[in-house]
Amino acid sequence: MVQVLNQKGSLAGRIGAGFGEGFSEQAPKEFERYRMAQGLEKFQNQSGGRSPIQNLAAISSIPGVTPQMIQSFGELSKQQAQANALANRKELENRPPPSPFPDRKRGGQPGSDIPSITQPKPLEQIQEGYIPPTYEQKLDRAGELYNANPGLYQNNPQLAIDAVDQEETQKKAITEAYEKKHQNLTDIQDNVVNRLKAHSERLGVNKVPANVYSKVEDEAIKATKPKKDGGGGLTEQQAMKKYGDKLDEINRQYEAVDTIGNWGMTARKPSSTLRNIESLQKDFKKRDDTENFADTLIDSSGLSPLMAYSMADPVKEYKQLNSYISKLPRINDTKSEDPAYETEKISENLFNMMGEGSPLAIAYELKRLGYDPNTWLDYVTKNKDKLKVKQGRQVDKPVNVFGTLNDWWLSSWSGIEKEGK
């Protein structure tokens, strides 16, 4: 028997019946979504202190979470852990998680001080070369890396060990690069030195003292370095010519010194001789070579050390010292008849004003004014520990305060005494 449903009734009744049927079907789904949303929100708020395994267990227990969602969560969690490790390396170093590596102090090679190819490497380290770490040192270094940032190595100790191998490969390559660079620079240096020597010999450079030649040689070597390294950027050929010409000029100046006290002076006017002396003094002073100038005058012209140094490094070059000495009264104008006593009274003041001046040049000026140069030099010798190295060498020279015949010869023909040179 077929039952016929009654389609009669009000419209509101029929709508109410339909809504009741739809709600009965939709309500459980909405309630399930609500429970899942609440569970996810709670998980989000509490996931910070959990381990990856605890997070996986927690999200699996949330109502409505499907296996596909759990798999996606695992991938996202892994990516997020790596991103956080890279972004917060310094922070993670202060709170390292448990590690499979032993926590012990490392010995042997430093681990993290990887040299940069842009930084200069000390010569002694280049000479030492690359020394590979022992197996224990590699494990120690891997432990340091892993403990500092396990997330960066995906919680896999083997990746930390692989990182150590890469680190050592880089250190070895950088060391070899520095060794190659050092060898190239050495080859250039040797080439410059040999070329400069051959060129100076062709020019007839034979008067330049070894210490002066060495300085010019150093300048030539530096000139071939790149400008970014503080050099001149010259080729080896350019450096050879430039500094070969400089050696030639210096050599000519030393040859000119030899002519100061020879017989040729008698054919020149005194003013010409004085100009020659003053010009040479400026050239030698400019390159801080006054000591060689004086010693050459002593050897080639037979001058006394006092007169030689008074010409090479004159008192007039030092303003305060020159002013003090120029105001001293001559001994024959004083009431005292004891030059040594008068010299002793002023020695301390002279010493304090001397600066980098020449003790022998001062002795020469004191002698001209009637003071006792020996008393002054005795005072200087007692205070030798306060002198510059060059000044100390001067007071070590055997000094004849009475001068030589060559002093008299030069003074007579040049008028140097009258000019106060």
C-alpha positions as CSV (number, residue, x, y, z in Angstrom):
1,M,0.0,0.0,0.0
2,V,1.4,3.3,-1.0
3,Q,1.4,6.1,1.5
4,V,0.8,9.5,0.0
5,L,2.4,12.4,1.7
6,N,0.2,15.4,2.5
7,Q,1.6,18.3,0.6
8,K,-0.9,20.6,2.1
9,G,-0.1,23.0,4.9
10,S,1.2,26.5,5.3
11,L,4.4,27.8,3.5
12,A,6.0,28.7,6.8
13,G,5.5,25.2,8.0
14,R,7.2,23.8,5.0
15,I,10.2,26.2,5.3
16,G,10.5,25.4,9.0
17,A,10.6,21.7,8.2
18,G,13.3,22.2,5.6
19,F,15.5,24.3,7.9
20,G,15.3,21.6,10.6
21,E,16.5,18.9,8.3
22,G,19.4,21.1,7.0
23,F,20.6,22.1,10.5
24,S,20.6,18.5,11.6
25,E,23.0,17.7,8.8
26,Q,25.2,20.9,9.1
27,A,25.6,21.3,12.9
28,P,28.1,18.4,13.4
29,K,30.4,19.7,10.7
30,E,30.4,23.2,12.0
31,F,31.0,21.9,15.5
32,E,33.9,19.8,14.2
33,R,35.5,22.8,12.4
34,Y,35.1,24.8,15.6
35,R,36.9,22.2,17.7
36,M,39.7,21.9,15.1
37,A,40.1,25.7,15.0
38,Q,40.3,25.8,18.8
39,G,42.8,23.0,18.9
40,L,45.0,24.7,16.3
41,E,44.9,28.0,18.2
42,K,45.9,26.3,21.4
43,F,48.7,24.4,19.6
44,Q,49.9,27.7,18.1
45,N,50.1,29.3,21.5
46,Q,51.9,26.4,23.2
47,S,54.2,25.1,20.5
48,G,57.2,27.3,21.3
49,G,58.6,25.2,24.1
50,R,58.1,21.8,22.5
51,S,60.4,19.6,20.6
52,P,59.6,18.7,17.0
53,I,58.3,15.2,18.1
54,Q,56.1,16.8,20.8
55,N,54.7,19.2,18.2
56,L,53.9,16.3,15.9
57,A,52.1,14.4,18.7
58,A,50.1,17.5,19.7
59,I,48.9,18.3,16.3
60,S,47.9,14.7,15.6
61,S,45.6,14.8,18.6
62,I,43.6,17.8,17.3
63,P,40.1,16.8,16.2
64,G,39.6,17.0,12.4
65,V,43.2,16.9,11.5
66,T,43.8,14.6,8.5
67,P,46.9,12.6,7.7
68,Q,47.6,14.9,4.7
69,M,47.5,17.9,7.0
70,I,49.9,16.2,9.4
71,Q,52.4,15.5,6.5
72,S,52.2,19.1,5.4
73,F,52.8,20.2,8.9
74,G,56.0,18.2,9.1
75,E,57.4,19.7,5.9
76,L,56.4,23.3,7.1
77,S,57.9,22.6,10.5
78,K,61.2,21.5,9.0
79,Q,61.4,24.6,6.7
80,Q,60.5,26.9,9.6
81,A,63.2,25.4,11.9
82,Q,65.9,25.9,9.2
83,A,64.7,29.5,8.6
84,N,64.8,30.3,12.3
85,A,68.2,28.8,12.7
86,L,69.6,31.0,9.9
87,A,67.8,34.1,11.2
88,N,68.8,33.7,14.8
89,R,72.2,32.2,14.8
90,K,73.7,34.4,17.5
91,E,70.7,33.9,19.7
92,L,70.9,30.1,19.4
93,E,74.6,30.1,20.2
94,N,73.7,31.3,23.7
95,R,71.3,28.3,24.4
96,P,72.5,25.2,22.5
97,P,70.3,22.1,22.6
98,P,71.6,18.7,23.5
99,S,74.3,17.3,21.2
100,P,75.7,13.9,20.4
101,F,79.2,15.4,20.4
102,P,81.2,15.5,23.7
103,D,81.3,19.0,25.2
104,R,85.0,19.5,25.7
105,K,87.6,22.2,25.0
106,R,89.2,22.0,21.7
107,G,92.9,21.7,21.3
108,G,95.2,22.3,18.3
109,Q,94.0,24.3,15.4
110,P,91.7,27.3,15.9
111,G,88.3,26.4,14.3
112,S,86.4,29.5,13.4
113,D,89.1,31.9,12.5
114,I,88.9,31.3,8.7
115,P,91.3,33.8,7.0
116,S,89.8,36.1,4.5
117,I,91.5,36.4,1.1
118,T,90.9,40.2,1.3
119,Q,93.0,40.5,4.5
120,P,96.8,40.5,4.7
121,K,98.2,37.3,6.2
122,P,101.2,37.5,8.5
123,L,104.4,36.2,6.8
124,E,105.1,33.7,9.6
125,Q,101.7,32.1,9.0
126,I,102.4,31.9,5.3
127,Q,105.7,30.2,6.1
128,E,104.0,27.8,8.4
129,G,101.6,26.7,5.6
130,Y,98.4,24.7,6.0
131,I,98.4,22.0,8.8
132,P,95.4,19.7,8.5
133,P,93.6,18.9,11.7
134,T,93.6,15.5,13.4
135,Y,90.5,13.3,13.5
136,E,89.9,14.3,17.1
137,Q,90.2,18.0,16.2
138,K,87.7,17.5,13.4
139,L,85.2,16.0,15.8
140,D,85.8,18.7,18.3
141,R,85.1,21.4,15.6
142,A,82.0,19.6,14.4
143,G,80.8,19.5,18.0
144,E,81.3,23.3,18.2
145,L,79.3,23.9,15.1
146,Y,76.5,21.6,16.0
147,N,76.1,22.7,19.6
148,A,76.0,26.3,18.4
149,N,73.3,25.8,15.9
150,P,71.8,22.3,15.5
151,G,68.9,23.6,13.4
152,L,71.2,24.8,10.7
153,Y,72.4,21.2,10.3
154,Q,68.9,19.8,10.3
155,N,69.7,18.0,13.6
156,N,72.0,15.7,11.7
157,P,75.5,15.5,13.2
158,Q,77.0,14.2,9.9
159,L,76.1,17.5,8.3
160,A,78.2,19.3,10.9
161,I,81.1,16.9,10.1
162,D,80.7,17.6,6.4
163,A,80.8,21.4,7.2
164,V,84.2,20.9,8.9
165,D,85.5,19.2,5.8
166,Q,84.3,22.1,3.7
167,E,85.8,24.6,6.2
168,E,89.2,22.9,6.1
169,T,89.1,22.7,2.3
170,Q,88.6,26.5,2.2
171,K,91.4,27.1,4.7
172,K,93.8,25.1,2.6
173,A,92.8,26.9,-0.6
174,I,93.2,30.3,1.0
175,T,96.6,29.4,2.5
176,E,97.8,28.2,-0.9
177,A,96.5,31.4,-2.5
178,Y,98.5,33.5,-0.1
179,E,101.6,31.4,-0.6
180,K,101.2,31.9,-4.4
181,K,100.7,35.6,-3.9
182,H,103.8,35.8,-1.7
183,Q,105.9,33.9,-4.2
184,N,104.8,36.2,-7.0
185,L,105.7,39.3,-4.9
186,T,109.1,37.7,-4.1
187,D,109.8,37.1,-7.8
188,I,108.9,40.7,-8.6
189,Q,111.1,41.9,-5.8
190,D,114.1,39.9,-6.9
191,N,113.6,41.0,-10.5
192,V,113.5,44.7,-9.4
193,V,116.6,44.3,-7.2
194,N,118.6,42.6,-10.0
195,R,117.5,45.1,-12.7
196,L,118.2,48.1,-10.5
197,K,121.7,46.8,-9.7
198,A,122.5,46.2,-13.3
199,H,121.2,49.6,-14.3
200,S,123.1,51.4,-11.6
201,E,126.3,49.7,-12.6
202,R,125.8,50.8,-16.2
203,L,125.4,54.4,-14.9
204,G,128.6,54.1,-13.0
205,V,127.0,54.4,-9.5
206,N,129.9,53.5,-7.1
207,K,129.9,56.3,-4.5
208,V,126.5,55.7,-2.9
209,P,126.8,54.1,0.6
210,A,125.1,50.8,1.2
211,N,122.5,52.1,3.6
212,V,121.5,54.8,1.2
213,Y,121.4,52.3,-1.7
214,S,119.2,50.0,0.4
215,K,116.6,52.7,1.0
216,V,116.3,53.5,-2.7
217,E,116.1,49.8,-3.4
218,D,113.2,49.5,-1.0
219,E,111.5,52.5,-2.7
220,A,111.8,50.8,-6.0
221,I,110.3,47.6,-4.7
222,K,107.4,49.4,-3.1
223,A,106.7,51.3,-6.3
224,T,105.9,48.0,-8.1
225,K,103.1,47.2,-5.7
226,P,99.5,47.9,-6.8
227,K,98.2,51.3,-5.7
228,K,95.5,49.7,-3.7
229,D,98.2,48.1,-1.6
230,G,100.0,51.5,-1.0
231,G,102.4,51.1,-3.9
232,G,103.1,53.1,-7.0
233,G,101.6,50.8,-9.6
234,L,104.8,50.9,-11.7
235,T,106.1,48.1,-13.9
236,E,109.5,46.6,-13.0
237,Q,111.0,48.4,-16.0
238,Q,109.6,51.8,-15.0
239,A,110.8,51.3,-11.4
240,M,114.3,50.4,-12.6
241,K,114.6,53.6,-14.7
242,K,113.1,55.9,-12.1
243,Y,115.1,54.8,-9.1
244,G,118.2,54.1,-11.2
245,D,118.1,57.8,-12.1
246,K,117.7,58.6,-8.4
247,L,120.8,56.6,-7.6
248,D,122.7,58.3,-10.3
249,E,121.8,61.7,-8.9
250,I,122.8,60.7,-5.4
251,N,126.1,59.4,-6.8
252,R,126.8,62.7,-8.4
253,Q,126.2,64.5,-5.1
254,Y,128.8,62.3,-3.4
255,E,131.2,63.0,-6.1
256,A,130.6,66.7,-5.6
257,V,131.4,66.3,-1.9
258,D,134.9,65.0,-2.9
259,T,135.6,68.3,-4.6
260,I,134.9,70.5,-1.7
261,G,138.4,70.6,-0.2
262,N,140.6,69.8,-3.2
263,W,142.9,72.2,-5.1
264,G,140.2,73.1,-7.5
265,M,138.7,75.2,-4.8
266,T,141.5,77.8,-5.2
267,A,140.3,78.6,-8.7
268,R,136.7,79.3,-7.5
269,K,135.4,82.3,-5.7
270,P,134.6,81.8,-2.0
271,S,131.0,82.6,-2.7
272,S,130.8,79.8,-5.3
273,T,132.3,77.3,-2.8
274,L,129.8,78.4,-0.1
275,R,126.9,78.0,-2.5
276,N,128.1,74.5,-3.4
277,I,128.3,73.5,0.3
278,E,124.9,74.9,1.1
279,S,123.2,73.2,-1.9
280,L,124.7,69.8,-1.1
281,Q,123.7,70.2,2.6
282,K,120.1,70.7,1.6
283,D,120.1,67.7,-0.7
284,F,121.6,65.4,2.0
285,K,119.3,66.9,4.7
286,K,116.2,66.3,2.5
287,R,116.8,62.5,2.4
288,D,118.0,62.4,6.0
289,D,121.6,61.6,5.0
290,T,123.6,64.2,6.9
291,E,125.6,61.6,8.8
292,N,127.0,60.2,5.5
293,F,127.7,63.7,4.3
294,A,129.8,64.5,7.4
295,D,131.6,61.1,7.3
296,T,132.4,61.7,3.6
297,L,133.9,65.1,4.4
298,I,136.0,63.5,7.1
299,D,137.3,60.7,4.8
300,S,137.7,62.5,1.5
301,S,138.5,66.1,2.6
302,G,140.4,65.3,5.8
303,L,138.2,67.6,7.9
304,S,137.8,67.2,11.6
305,P,134.5,65.7,12.9
306,L,133.6,69.1,14.5
307,M,133.9,71.0,11.2
308,A,132.4,68.2,9.1
309,Y,129.3,67.9,11.2
310,S,129.0,71.7,11.4
311,M,128.7,71.8,7.6
312,A,126.5,68.6,7.2
313,D,124.1,69.4,10.1
314,P,124.6,73.1,11.0
315,V,123.2,74.6,14.2
316,K,121.3,77.2,12.1
317,E,118.9,74.4,11.1
318,Y,117.4,74.4,14.6
319,K,115.8,77.6,15.4
320,Q,115.7,77.6,19.3
321,L,119.2,76.2,19.6
322,N,120.6,78.6,17.1
323,S,119.0,81.6,18.9
324,Y,120.4,80.5,22.2
325,I,124.0,80.0,20.9
326,S,123.9,83.3,18.9
327,K,123.2,85.2,22.2
328,L,126.1,83.6,24.1
329,P,128.9,86.1,25.0
330,R,132.3,85.3,23.8
331,I,134.6,84.0,26.5
332,N,137.1,86.8,26.0
333,D,134.4,89.3,26.7
334,T,133.6,87.9,30.1
335,K,135.3,88.3,33.4
336,S,136.0,84.6,33.8
337,E,139.2,83.2,32.5
338,D,138.0,79.6,32.7
339,P,136.3,78.4,29.5
340,A,135.5,75.0,31.0
341,Y,133.6,76.5,33.9
342,E,131.6,78.8,31.5
343,T,130.8,75.8,29.3
344,E,129.7,73.7,32.2
345,K,127.2,76.4,33.2
346,I,125.4,76.3,29.8
347,S,125.7,72.6,29.0
348,E,122.4,71.5,30.5
349,N,120.5,74.2,28.6
350,L,122.2,73.3,25.4
351,F,121.4,69.6,25.9
352,N,117.7,70.3,26.5
353,M,117.5,72.5,23.4
354,M,119.5,70.2,21.1
355,G,116.6,68.0,19.9
356,E,117.9,66.0,16.9
357,G,120.8,68.4,16.4
358,S,124.4,67.4,16.1
359,P,126.5,67.4,19.3
360,L,129.6,67.9,17.2
361,A,128.2,70.8,15.3
362,I,127.3,72.4,18.7
363,A,130.9,71.8,19.9
364,Y,132.2,73.5,16.8
365,E,130.1,76.6,17.4
366,L,131.2,76.7,21.1
367,K,134.8,76.5,20.1
368,R,134.4,79.5,17.8
369,L,133.0,81.5,20.7
370,G,135.9,80.5,23.0
371,Y,134.1,77.9,25.1
372,D,135.5,74.4,25.8
373,P,134.1,71.8,23.4
374,N,135.5,69.0,25.5
375,T,133.5,70.0,28.6
376,W,130.4,70.0,26.4
377,L,131.1,66.6,24.9
378,D,131.8,65.2,28.3
379,Y,128.4,66.3,29.5
380,V,126.8,64.8,26.4
381,T,128.6,61.5,26.9
382,K,127.3,61.3,30.5
383,N,123.8,61.6,29.1
384,K,124.3,59.3,26.2
385,D,121.3,57.1,27.1
386,K,119.0,60.1,26.2
387,L,120.5,60.6,22.7
388,K,119.2,59.5,19.4
389,V,121.2,56.6,17.8
390,K,122.9,58.9,15.3
391,Q,123.9,61.4,18.0
392,G,125.3,58.6,20.1
393,R,127.5,57.5,17.1
394,Q,128.9,61.1,16.9
395,V,130.1,61.2,20.5
396,D,131.8,57.8,20.0
397,K,134.1,59.3,17.4
398,P,137.6,60.2,18.4
399,V,137.5,64.0,18.3
400,N,140.4,66.4,17.8
401,V,139.0,69.7,19.1
402,F,142.0,71.6,17.8
403,G,141.0,70.8,14.2
404,T,143.1,69.8,11.3
405,L,145.2,71.6,8.6
406,N,142.4,70.8,6.2
407,D,140.0,72.7,8.4
408,W,142.3,75.7,8.2
409,W,142.7,75.2,4.4
410,L,138.9,75.1,3.8
411,S,138.3,78.0,6.1
412,S,140.9,80.2,4.5
413,W,139.9,79.6,0.8
414,S,136.1,79.5,1.3
415,G,135.5,82.2,3.9
416,I,133.3,79.8,5.8
417,E,134.4,81.1,9.2
418,K,133.4,84.6,8.2
419,E,130.0,83.5,6.9
420,G,129.3,81.6,10.1
421,K,128.5,78.4,8.2
